[in-house]
Amino acid sequence: MKKINAILFVCLGNICRSPLAEGIARDLAQKRGMDLKIDSAGTSGWHIGESPDSRSIEVAKNNGIDISYLKGRKVNAYNDDSFDLIVAMDRQNYQDLLRFFSKDKVVLMGDYGLEGRDIPDPYHYRDLEGFKKIYEMLYLAINRLYDEISECN
Ligand code: 4NP
């Protein structure tokens, strides 16, 4: 892997999965002493300017991470090309991102320690359980991603 200075996490709405990924990634980068630019965005513009889903905020908070200040935004083909790595939460996000960015910088979150599994869209989940599961998946995958980045940086 090339040297990575900036990572963008992308899902559909930028209110459930990718803000949680951003919060975990910021927390782990600080704990591991990695100097990274980290952000998140959605492939849709449905939730621009909105706070993360209350369940993502709660799961993050239960793990000592504050994501309540984040605001939804749509991925931007021009500005976001400055990121070295663009991490898609599921295969649909991955396909959508390939319309904007070169294939060598778009990766699937599930390829880091999750046997290629998608991070499932939790928008219609009723309670916190699914969000807890997503937190665990993201925590594992981002640690694995950081292991790979650290080997090359
Ligand atoms: P996210 O979840 O992509 O993880 O932020 C979703 C949020 C909103 C919608 C779908 C997924 N939506 O259909 O509005």
Residues whose N, C-alpha, C, O or C-beta is under 5 A from the ligand:
A	BS01	4NP	C11 L12 G13 N14 I15 C16 R17 S18 W46 D121 Y123
